Amino acid sequence: MRYPQLSLTVSGQELACGTINNVDYEIVGDHSDSITGINVADFAATLLERSRRLWNDSPDKGDTYASILIEDFVVFPWDEFASYYLDLTKEGEFTITIYFISLIPSSPEKIKQIIEPIIRRFALHLIETSEASEGLASTFDNGARSWFMKCTGPTQNLTLGDLFALRRELSYRAFFFENSLKHPNLIIDILEAGGASELIGTPESDTLEVKSVDYMSKYQGDRWKIELAQDVSSFANAELGGLLLVGIKSREVEGRDTLDKITPLSPNPKRLSQYRDVINARIHPPIDDLRIGAIPVGHKEILYVLIPPQRDERKPFIVLGGILEGKIEGKTFSIVRRRGDRTVWVDPREFHAMLTAGRTFFRTGNRPNTQNNGY
């Protein structure tokens, strides 16, 4: 349902949103990417002032003076409700409600284990979590269940983009919870907690790849740039995104590359920016929400590149340059994707399916069914 349009000016930025009864608002996905930098406190102050003008008074303490449905502009393949509800109840505080899906049936206790560490990082406090309507998980046939959680906190020091990040991480973690070491964010958490050795014996997968040495040390000239860009773009072209770790060695065990030894890199203050520059220059279009970081391991570090799931209409991600028969071809381009624990070239049928998915989105405005589009 699209509501009558309302224009708000927040932090000097004009914001258009739908409204009904002057209290409930809707910001749709095609506008939400432009509001990520808006501070929640500024947003709340603007709506509170508008409520005071409408009512000629301040709302009573505890009353909801604005309830906003904000659609996310990043939609994971399993998302059935890619939005969050933001309720502004009194000055300086808000509540947020998020719906999400667990792929395999989970108990309320397990779901709570997922939620609490995430919301603590955002300085929020859990109010409630419960199983939601079964209809939200109707497209999953393997016993998936729908949940919602509501938490509260101060409006200071958070942006609307932070709340998008909260929604995405909650959705991602709940979906992968029963197979946790396929979950890139959890692997990063383990590394940051000093638990790198716990990853030994974990097989590489469609969401995880490791390299034992720095790309710049292994390959000369522009080859390291193409190799890095291809490895990163392979996850961007896959359905679930993925995680690239540099500083862990793998070996083949029963036909699968398996994490075998921690080989952290010597610190290099320029490495992160060099990797980011290469990725930005070599991959088109730019990857949404890409994260690059270094995690200390003793006096050394492990580098990570986290590639979240990307929207179908942005695929395929193309690498400028290629390597043919061991030679660098700078005037060509390459398209690769992740399949199992391998990076493979996209064949013509997959390439056509990606283009069709994008054209379908731009023609109809609907996200294609990626389970049936052939890739």
TORVEX-389601 format. One record per residue (C-alpha): chain; residue in three letters; x, y, z. Coordinates in Angstrom, 1 decimal. Layout:
<pts>
+--------+---------+--------+--------+--------+
: cadena : residuo :     xx :     yy :     zz :
+--------+---------+--------+--------+--------+
:      A :     ALA :      X :      Y :      Z :
...
+--------+---------+--------+--------+--------+
</pts>
This chain:
<pts>
+--------+---------+--------+--------+--------+
: cadena : residuo :     xx :     yy :     zz :
+--------+---------+--------+--------+--------+
:      A :     MET :    0.0 :    0.0 :    0.0 :
:      A :     ARG :    1.4 :    3.4 :   -1.0 :
:      A :     TYR :    0.3 :    6.3 :    1.3 :
:      A :     PRO :    0.0 :   10.0 :    0.5 :
:      A :     GLN :    3.4 :   11.6 :    0.2 :
:      A :     LEU :    4.9 :   13.7 :    2.9 :
:      A :     SER :    8.1 :   15.8 :    2.7 :
:      A :     LEU :   10.4 :   16.0 :    5.7 :
:      A :     THR :   13.7 :   17.8 :    6.0 :
:      A :     VAL :   16.1 :   15.9 :    8.2 :
:      A :     SER :   19.7 :   17.1 :    8.7 :
:      A :     GLY :   19.4 :   19.3 :    5.6 :
:      A :     GLN :   18.2 :   16.5 :    3.4 :
:      A :     GLU :   14.7 :   16.3 :    1.8 :
:      A :     LEU :   13.0 :   13.1 :    2.6 :
:      A :     ALA :    9.9 :   11.8 :    0.9 :
:      A :     CYS :    7.8 :    9.1 :    2.6 :
:      A :     GLY :    4.3 :    7.9 :    2.7 :
:      A :     THR :    2.0 :    8.7 :    5.6 :
:      A :     ILE :   -1.4 :    7.7 :    7.0 :
:      A :     ASN :   -3.2 :    9.3 :    9.9 :
:      A :     ASN :   -0.1 :   11.5 :   10.5 :
:      A :     VAL :    1.5 :    8.9 :   12.7 :
:      A :     ASP :    2.3 :    5.9 :   10.6 :
:      A :     TYR :    4.9 :    6.4 :    7.9 :
:      A :     GLU :    6.5 :    4.3 :    5.1 :
:      A :     ILE :    9.8 :    4.7 :    3.4 :
:      A :     VAL :   10.2 :    2.3 :    0.5 :
:      A :     GLY :   13.3 :    0.5 :   -0.6 :
:      A :     ASP :   14.1 :    2.6 :   -3.6 :
:      A :     HIS :   14.5 :    5.6 :   -1.4 :
:      A :     SER :   16.1 :    4.1 :    1.7 :
:      A :     ASP :   19.6 :    3.9 :    0.4 :
:      A :     SER :   19.8 :    7.7 :    0.5 :
:      A :     ILE :   18.9 :    7.9 :    4.2 :
:      A :     THR :   21.5 :    5.6 :    5.7 :
:      A :     GLY :   23.6 :    8.5 :    7.1 :
:      A :     ILE :   20.7 :   10.2 :    8.9 :
:      A :     ASN :   21.1 :   10.1 :   12.7 :
:      A :     VAL :   18.2 :    8.4 :   14.4 :
:      A :     ALA :   18.1 :   11.3 :   17.0 :
:      A :     ASP :   17.8 :   13.9 :   14.2 :
:      A :     PHE :   15.1 :   11.8 :   12.5 :
:      A :     ALA :   13.2 :   11.5 :   15.8 :
:      A :     ALA :   13.5 :   15.2 :   16.6 :
:      A :     THR :   12.0 :   16.1 :   13.2 :
:      A :     LEU :    9.0 :   13.8 :   13.6 :
:      A :     LEU :    8.5 :   14.8 :   17.2 :
:      A :     GLU :    8.4 :   18.5 :   16.2 :
:      A :     ARG :    5.9 :   17.6 :   13.4 :
:      A :     SER :    3.7 :   15.8 :   16.0 :
:      A :     ARG :    3.8 :   18.8 :   18.3 :
:      A :     ARG :    2.6 :   21.1 :   15.5 :
:      A :     LEU :   -0.2 :   18.7 :   14.6 :
:      A :     TRP :   -1.4 :   18.2 :   18.1 :
:      A :     ASN :   -0.6 :   21.6 :   19.4 :
:      A :     ASP :    1.0 :   19.8 :   22.4 :
:      A :     SER :    3.6 :   17.2 :   23.2 :
:      A :     PRO :    2.5 :   13.6 :   23.1 :
:      A :     ASP :    2.1 :   11.9 :   26.5 :
:      A :     LYS :    5.0 :   10.1 :   27.9 :
:      A :     GLY :    5.0 :    6.5 :   26.4 :
:      A :     ASP :    2.7 :    7.4 :   23.5 :
:      A :     THR :    4.0 :    6.5 :   20.1 :
:      A :     TYR :    4.3 :    9.8 :   18.2 :
:      A :     ALA :    5.7 :    8.2 :   15.0 :
:      A :     SER :    5.7 :    4.6 :   13.7 :
:      A :     ILE :    7.8 :    4.1 :   10.6 :
:      A :     LEU :    8.1 :    1.1 :    8.3 :
:      A :     ILE :   11.4 :    1.4 :    6.5 :
:      A :     GLU :   12.0 :   -1.0 :    3.6 :
:      A :     ASP :   15.6 :   -2.2 :    3.2 :
:      A :     PHE :   17.3 :   -1.6 :   -0.2 :
:      A :     VAL :   19.3 :   -4.8 :    0.2 :
:      A :     VAL :   17.2 :   -8.0 :    0.1 :
:      A :     PHE :   18.7 :  -11.4 :    0.8 :
:      A :     PRO :   17.4 :  -14.3 :   -1.2 :
:      A :     TRP :   15.6 :  -15.7 :    1.8 :
:      A :     ASP :   14.1 :  -12.5 :    3.0 :
:      A :     GLU :   10.3 :  -12.5 :    3.1 :
:      A :     PHE :   10.0 :   -9.2 :    5.0 :
:      A :     ALA :   13.1 :   -7.0 :    4.3 :
:      A :     SER :   12.0 :   -4.1 :    6.5 :
:      A :     TYR :   12.1 :   -2.8 :   10.0 :
:      A :     TYR :    9.6 :   -1.0 :   12.1 :
:      A :     LEU :   10.9 :    2.0 :   14.0 :
:      A :     ASP :    8.6 :    3.3 :   16.8 :
:      A :     LEU :    9.4 :    6.6 :   18.4 :
:      A :     THR :    7.9 :    6.6 :   21.8 :
:      A :     LYS :    9.5 :    9.4 :   23.7 :
:      A :     GLU :   12.3 :   11.9 :   23.4 :
:      A :     GLY :   15.7 :   10.2 :   23.3 :
:      A :     GLU :   14.4 :    6.6 :   22.9 :
:      A :     PHE :   13.0 :    4.3 :   20.2 :
:      A :     THR :   12.0 :    0.7 :   19.7 :
:      A :     ILE :   12.8 :   -1.4 :   16.5 :
:      A :     THR :   10.9 :   -4.5 :   15.4 :
:      A :     ILE :   12.5 :   -6.9 :   12.9 :
:      A :     TYR :   11.0 :  -10.1 :   11.3 :
:      A :     PHE :   13.4 :  -12.9 :   10.2 :
:      A :     ILE :   13.5 :  -16.6 :    9.3 :
:      A :     SER :   15.5 :  -19.5 :   10.6 :
:      A :     LEU :   16.1 :  -22.1 :    7.9 :
:      A :     ILE :   16.0 :  -25.1 :   10.2 :
:      A :     PRO :   13.6 :  -25.1 :   13.2 :
:      A :     SER :   15.2 :  -23.5 :   16.2 :
:      A :     SER :   14.0 :  -23.1 :   19.8 :
:      A :     PRO :   13.3 :  -19.7 :   21.3 :
:      A :     GLU :   16.4 :  -20.1 :   23.5 :
:      A :     LYS :   18.6 :  -20.6 :   20.4 :
:      A :     ILE :   17.1 :  -17.6 :   18.7 :
:      A :     LYS :   17.8 :  -15.5 :   21.8 :
:      A :     GLN :   21.4 :  -16.6 :   21.7 :
:      A :     ILE :   21.6 :  -15.1 :   18.2 :
:      A :     ILE :   19.9 :  -11.9 :   19.0 :
:      A :     GLU :   21.5 :  -10.7 :   22.3 :
:      A :     PRO :   25.2 :  -10.5 :   21.2 :
:      A :     ILE :   24.1 :   -8.6 :   18.0 :
:      A :     ILE :   21.9 :   -6.0 :   19.7 :
:      A :     ARG :   24.5 :   -5.4 :   22.5 :
:      A :     ARG :   26.9 :   -4.2 :   19.9 :
:      A :     PHE :   24.3 :   -1.6 :   18.9 :
:      A :     ALA :   23.8 :   -0.6 :   22.6 :
:      A :     LEU :   20.2 :   -1.9 :   22.5 :
:      A :     HIS :   18.2 :   -3.9 :   25.0 :
:      A :     LEU :   15.9 :   -6.9 :   24.1 :
:      A :     ILE :   12.2 :   -6.4 :   24.9 :
:      A :     GLU :   10.7 :   -9.5 :   23.3 :
:      A :     THR :   11.3 :  -12.3 :   20.8 :
:      A :     SER :    8.7 :  -14.7 :   19.6 :
:      A :     GLU :    7.7 :  -17.0 :   16.7 :
:      A :     ALA :    5.8 :  -15.0 :   14.1 :
:      A :     SER :    3.2 :  -15.8 :   11.5 :
:      A :     GLU :    3.8 :  -19.0 :    9.7 :
:      A :     GLY :    3.0 :  -17.3 :    6.4 :
:      A :     LEU :    6.3 :  -15.4 :    6.4 :
:      A :     ALA :    8.2 :  -18.7 :    5.8 :
:      A :     SER :    5.8 :  -20.1 :    3.2 :
:      A :     THR :    8.5 :  -20.2 :    0.4 :
:      A :     PHE :   10.7 :  -22.5 :    2.4 :
:      A :     ASP :    9.7 :  -26.2 :    2.6 :
:      A :     ASN :   12.2 :  -27.6 :    5.0 :
:      A :     GLY :   10.6 :  -26.6 :    8.3 :
:      A :     ALA :   11.7 :  -23.0 :    8.3 :
:      A :     ARG :   10.2 :  -20.8 :   10.9 :
:      A :     SER :    9.5 :  -17.1 :   11.2 :
:      A :     TRP :   10.3 :  -14.9 :   14.1 :
:      A :     PHE :   10.2 :  -11.4 :   15.3 :
:      A :     MET :   12.2 :   -9.5 :   17.8 :
:      A :     LYS :   11.7 :   -6.1 :   19.4 :
:      A :     CYS :   14.4 :   -4.1 :   21.2 :
:      A :     THR :   14.9 :   -0.6 :   22.5 :
:      A :     GLY :   17.6 :    1.9 :   23.1 :
:      A :     PRO :   18.7 :    5.6 :   22.9 :
:      A :     THR :   18.5 :    7.5 :   19.6 :
:      A :     GLN :   21.9 :    8.9 :   20.1 :
:      A :     ASN :   25.0 :    7.6 :   18.2 :
:      A :     LEU :   23.0 :    5.4 :   15.8 :
:      A :     THR :   22.0 :    6.1 :   12.2 :
:      A :     LEU :   19.2 :    4.7 :   10.1 :
:      A :     GLY :   22.0 :    2.8 :    8.2 :
:      A :     ASP :   23.1 :    1.2 :   11.5 :
:      A :     LEU :   19.5 :   -0.2 :   11.8 :
:      A :     PHE :   19.7 :   -1.6 :    8.3 :
:      A :     ALA :   23.0 :   -3.3 :    9.3 :
:      A :     LEU :   21.3 :   -4.7 :   12.4 :
:      A :     ARG :   18.4 :   -6.1 :   10.4 :
:      A :     ARG :   20.7 :   -7.7 :    7.8 :
:      A :     GLU :   23.0 :   -9.3 :   10.4 :
:      A :     LEU :   20.1 :  -10.7 :   12.3 :
:      A :     SER :   18.5 :  -12.1 :    9.2 :
:      A :     TYR :   21.8 :  -13.6 :    8.0 :
:      A :     ARG :   22.7 :  -15.2 :   11.4 :
:      A :     ALA :   19.3 :  -16.7 :   12.0 :
:      A :     PHE :   19.2 :  -18.2 :    8.5 :
:      A :     PHE :   22.7 :  -19.9 :    8.9 :
:      A :     PHE :   22.5 :  -20.6 :   12.7 :
:      A :     GLU :   22.2 :  -24.4 :   12.5 :
:      A :     ASN :   25.3 :  -24.5 :   10.2 :
:      A :     SER :   27.1 :  -21.8 :   12.0 :
:      A :     LEU :   30.6 :  -22.1 :   10.4 :
:      A :     LYS :   29.0 :  -21.4 :    7.0 :
:      A :     HIS :   28.2 :  -18.0 :    8.5 :
:      A :     PRO :   30.8 :  -15.4 :    7.6 :
:      A :     ASN :   30.0 :  -13.0 :   10.3 :
:      A :     LEU :   30.4 :  -15.7 :   13.0 :
:      A :     ILE :   33.8 :  -16.7 :   11.6 :
:      A :     ILE :   34.9 :  -13.0 :   11.9 :
:      A :     ASP :   33.6 :  -13.0 :   15.5 :
:      A :     ILE :   35.6 :  -16.1 :   16.3 :
:      A :     LEU :   38.7 :  -14.6 :   14.9 :
:      A :     GLU :   38.2 :  -11.3 :   16.7 :
:      A :     ALA :   37.8 :  -13.2 :   20.0 :
:      A :     GLY :   41.2 :  -14.9 :   19.5 :
:      A :     GLY :   39.7 :  -18.3 :   18.4 :
:      A :     ALA :   41.5 :  -18.7 :   15.0 :
:      A :     SER :   42.6 :  -22.2 :   16.0 :
:      A :     GLU :   38.9 :  -23.2 :   16.4 :
:      A :     LEU :   38.5 :  -22.9 :   12.6 :
:      A :     ILE :   41.1 :  -25.6 :   11.8 :
:      A :     GLY :   39.4 :  -28.5 :   10.2 :
:      A :     THR :   36.6 :  -26.4 :    8.8 :
:      A :     PRO :   36.2 :  -27.1 :    5.0 :
:      A :     GLU :   36.1 :  -24.4 :    2.5 :
:      A :     SER :   32.6 :  -23.9 :    1.1 :
:      A :     ASP :   30.4 :  -21.9 :   -1.2 :
:      A :     THR :   30.7 :  -19.1 :    1.4 :
:      A :     LEU :   34.3 :  -19.4 :    2.6 :
:      A :     GLU :   37.8 :  -19.4 :    1.0 :
:      A :     VAL :   41.2 :  -18.9 :    2.5 :
:      A :     LYS :   44.6 :  -17.9 :    1.2 :
:      A :     SER :   47.9 :  -18.6 :    3.1 :
:      A :     VAL :   49.8 :  -15.6 :    1.8 :
:      A :     ASP :   49.2 :  -12.0 :    0.7 :
:      A :     TYR :   48.1 :  -11.7 :   -2.9 :
:      A :     MET :   50.8 :   -9.1 :   -3.5 :
:      A :     SER :   53.5 :  -11.5 :   -2.3 :
:      A :     LYS :   52.3 :  -14.4 :   -4.4 :
:      A :     TYR :   51.7 :  -12.8 :   -7.7 :
:      A :     GLN :   53.8 :  -10.3 :   -9.6 :
:      A :     GLY :   52.6 :   -7.2 :  -11.6 :
:      A :     ASP :   48.9 :   -6.9 :  -12.2 :
:      A :     ARG :   48.2 :  -10.6 :  -11.7 :
:      A :     TRP :   47.6 :  -10.2 :   -8.0 :
:      A :     LYS :   45.0 :   -7.5 :   -8.7 :
:      A :     ILE :   43.1 :   -9.8 :  -11.1 :
:      A :     GLU :   43.4 :  -12.8 :   -8.8 :
:      A :     LEU :   42.0 :  -10.8 :   -5.9 :
:      A :     ALA :   39.2 :   -9.2 :   -7.9 :
:      A :     GLN :   38.2 :  -12.6 :   -9.3 :
:      A :     ASP :   38.1 :  -14.2 :   -5.9 :
:      A :     VAL :   36.0 :  -11.4 :   -4.5 :
:      A :     SER :   33.6 :  -11.1 :   -7.4 :
:      A :     SER :   33.0 :  -14.9 :   -7.4 :
:      A :     PHE :   31.2 :  -14.4 :   -4.0 :
:      A :     ALA :   29.4 :  -11.3 :   -5.3 :
:      A :     ASN :   28.0 :  -13.4 :   -8.2 :
:      A :     ALA :   27.0 :  -16.3 :   -5.9 :
:      A :     GLU :   23.6 :  -16.3 :   -4.1 :
:      A :     LEU :   24.8 :  -16.1 :   -0.5 :
:      A :     GLY :   27.9 :  -13.9 :   -0.7 :
:      A :     GLY :   30.9 :  -15.1 :    1.2 :
:      A :     LEU :   34.1 :  -14.5 :    3.2 :
:      A :     LEU :   37.7 :  -14.4 :    1.9 :
:      A :     LEU :   40.4 :  -14.9 :    4.6 :
:      A :     VAL :   44.1 :  -14.2 :    3.9 :
:      A :     GLY :   46.4 :  -15.7 :    6.5 :
:      A :     ILE :   45.1 :  -19.3 :    6.8 :
:      A :     LYS :   46.5 :  -22.3 :    4.9 :
:      A :     SER :   44.3 :  -25.0 :    3.5 :
:      A :     ARG :   45.0 :  -28.6 :    2.4 :
:      A :     GLU :   42.9 :  -31.2 :    0.6 :
:      A :     VAL :   41.2 :  -33.7 :    2.9 :
:      A :     GLU :   39.0 :  -36.3 :    1.3 :
:      A :     GLY :   38.6 :  -34.2 :   -1.8 :
:      A :     ARG :   37.8 :  -30.9 :   -0.1 :
:      A :     ASP :   40.1 :  -28.0 :    0.7 :
:      A :     THR :   40.1 :  -27.8 :    4.5 :
:      A :     LEU :   41.5 :  -25.1 :    6.8 :
:      A :     ASP :   44.8 :  -26.5 :    8.1 :
:      A :     LYS :   47.1 :  -23.9 :    9.6 :
:      A :     ILE :   47.1 :  -20.3 :   10.7 :
:      A :     THR :   49.7 :  -18.3 :    8.7 :
:      A :     PRO :   49.1 :  -14.7 :    9.7 :
:      A :     LEU :   50.6 :  -11.8 :    7.7 :
:      A :     SER :   53.1 :   -9.3 :    8.8 :
:      A :     PRO :   51.3 :   -6.0 :    9.5 :
:      A :     ASN :   51.2 :   -3.6 :    6.5 :
:      A :     PRO :   49.4 :   -0.3 :    7.1 :
:      A :     LYS :   48.8 :    0.2 :    3.4 :
:      A :     ARG :   47.5 :   -3.3 :    2.6 :
:      A :     LEU :   43.8 :   -2.7 :    3.4 :
:      A :     SER :   43.6 :    0.5 :    1.3 :
:      A :     GLN :   45.5 :   -1.2 :   -1.6 :
:      A :     TYR :   43.1 :   -4.2 :   -1.5 :
:      A :     ARG :   40.1 :   -1.8 :   -1.4 :
:      A :     ASP :   41.5 :    0.3 :   -4.3 :
:      A :     VAL :   42.0 :   -2.8 :   -6.4 :
:      A :     ILE :   38.5 :   -4.2 :   -5.7 :
:      A :     ASN :   36.9 :   -0.8 :   -6.5 :
:      A :     ALA :   38.9 :   -0.4 :   -9.7 :
:      A :     ARG :   38.6 :   -3.9 :  -11.0 :
:      A :     ILE :   35.1 :   -5.0 :  -10.2 :
:      A :     HIS :   32.0 :   -3.4 :  -11.8 :
:      A :     PRO :   29.4 :   -2.6 :  -10.5 :
:      A :     PRO :   30.6 :   -1.7 :   -7.0 :
:      A :     ILE :   29.8 :   -4.3 :   -4.4 :
:      A :     ASP :   27.2 :   -3.2 :   -1.8 :
:      A :     ASP :   28.3 :   -3.2 :    1.9 :
:      A :     LEU :   31.7 :   -4.7 :    1.2 :
:      A :     ARG :   33.8 :   -5.0 :    4.4 :
:      A :     ILE :   37.6 :   -5.3 :    4.5 :
:      A :     GLY :   39.5 :   -5.5 :    7.8 :
:      A :     ALA :   42.5 :   -6.9 :    9.6 :
:      A :     ILE :   42.3 :   -9.0 :   12.8 :
:      A :     PRO :   45.3 :   -9.1 :   15.1 :
:      A :     VAL :   46.8 :  -12.6 :   15.7 :
:      A :     GLY :   49.7 :  -12.1 :   18.1 :
:      A :     HIS :   52.0 :   -9.5 :   16.4 :
:      A :     LYS :   50.6 :  -10.4 :   13.0 :
:      A :     GLU :   47.2 :  -10.3 :   11.4 :
:      A :     ILE :   44.6 :  -12.1 :    9.3 :
:      A :     LEU :   42.9 :  -10.1 :    6.6 :
:      A :     TYR :   39.3 :  -10.6 :    5.7 :
:      A :     VAL :   37.0 :   -9.5 :    2.9 :
:      A :     LEU :   33.3 :   -9.9 :    3.6 :
:      A :     ILE :   31.0 :   -9.9 :    0.6 :
:      A :     PRO :   27.3 :   -9.8 :    1.6 :
:      A :     PRO :   24.6 :  -11.3 :   -0.7 :
:      A :     GLN :   24.1 :   -9.0 :   -3.6 :
:      A :     ARG :   20.9 :   -8.0 :   -5.4 :
:      A :     ASP :   20.1 :  -10.0 :   -8.5 :
:      A :     GLU :   19.6 :   -6.9 :  -10.6 :
:      A :     ARG :   23.2 :   -5.8 :  -10.0 :
:      A :     LYS :   24.7 :   -9.1 :  -11.3 :
:      A :     PRO :   26.9 :  -10.2 :  -13.0 :
:      A :     PHE :   29.9 :   -8.5 :  -11.3 :
:      A :     ILE :   32.6 :   -8.2 :  -14.0 :
:      A :     VAL :   36.3 :   -8.1 :  -13.4 :
:      A :     LEU :   38.4 :   -5.9 :  -15.6 :
:      A :     GLY :   41.1 :   -8.1 :  -17.0 :
:      A :     GLY :   41.6 :  -11.8 :  -17.2 :
:      A :     ILE :   44.2 :  -14.6 :  -17.1 :
:      A :     LEU :   44.3 :  -16.8 :  -20.2 :
:      A :     GLU :   46.7 :  -19.7 :  -20.4 :
:      A :     GLY :   48.8 :  -18.1 :  -17.7 :
:      A :     LYS :   49.0 :  -14.7 :  -19.4 :
:      A :     ILE :   47.4 :  -11.5 :  -18.3 :
:      A :     GLU :   44.9 :  -10.0 :  -20.7 :
:      A :     GLY :   44.3 :   -6.5 :  -19.6 :
:      A :     LYS :   41.9 :   -5.5 :  -22.4 :
:      A :     THR :   39.4 :   -8.3 :  -21.7 :
:      A :     PHE :   37.0 :   -9.0 :  -18.8 :
:      A :     SER :   36.2 :  -12.1 :  -16.8 :
:      A :     ILE :   33.1 :  -13.3 :  -14.9 :
:      A :     VAL :   33.4 :  -15.9 :  -12.2 :
:      A :     ARG :   31.3 :  -17.2 :   -9.4 :
:      A :     ARG :   31.5 :  -19.5 :   -6.4 :
:      A :     ARG :   30.5 :  -23.1 :   -6.7 :
:      A :     GLY :   31.1 :  -25.3 :   -3.7 :
:      A :     ASP :   34.7 :  -24.7 :   -2.6 :
:      A :     ARG :   35.8 :  -23.6 :   -6.0 :
:      A :     THR :   35.8 :  -20.5 :   -8.1 :
:      A :     VAL :   34.6 :  -21.3 :  -11.5 :
:      A :     TRP :   34.0 :  -19.3 :  -14.8 :
:      A :     VAL :   30.5 :  -18.4 :  -15.5 :
:      A :     ASP :   29.3 :  -20.2 :  -18.6 :
:      A :     PRO :   27.1 :  -18.6 :  -21.3 :
:      A :     ARG :   23.9 :  -20.0 :  -19.9 :
:      A :     GLU :   24.6 :  -18.6 :  -16.4 :
:      A :     PHE :   25.7 :  -15.3 :  -17.9 :
:      A :     HIS :   22.4 :  -15.1 :  -19.8 :
:      A :     ALA :   20.4 :  -16.0 :  -16.6 :
:      A :     MET :   22.1 :  -13.2 :  -14.7 :
:      A :     LEU :   21.3 :  -10.7 :  -17.4 :
:      A :     THR :   17.7 :  -11.9 :  -17.6 :
:      A :     ALA :   17.3 :  -11.5 :  -13.8 :
:      A :     GLY :   18.5 :   -7.9 :  -14.0 :
:      A :     ARG :   16.2 :   -7.1 :  -17.0 :
:      A :     THR :   13.2 :   -8.6 :  -15.2 :
:      A :     PHE :   13.8 :   -6.4 :  -12.2 :
:      A :     PHE :   14.1 :   -3.2 :  -14.2 :
:      A :     ARG :   11.1 :   -4.0 :  -16.3 :
:      A :     THR :    8.7 :   -5.1 :  -13.6 :
:      A :     GLY :   10.2 :   -3.8 :  -10.4 :
:      A :     ASN :   10.0 :   -7.4 :   -8.9 :
:      A :     ARG :   12.9 :   -9.4 :   -7.7 :
:      A :     PRO :   13.1 :  -12.6 :   -9.8 :
:      A :     ASN :   12.9 :  -16.1 :   -8.2 :
:      A :     THR :   16.6 :  -16.9 :   -8.1 :
:      A :     GLN :   15.8 :  -20.6 :   -7.3 :
:      A :     ASN :   14.4 :  -21.1 :  -10.8 :
:      A :     ASN :   16.4 :  -18.8 :  -13.0 :
:      A :     GLY :   19.1 :  -21.3 :  -13.9 :
:      A :     TYR :   22.1 :  -20.3 :  -11.9 :
+--------+---------+--------+--------+--------+
</pts>
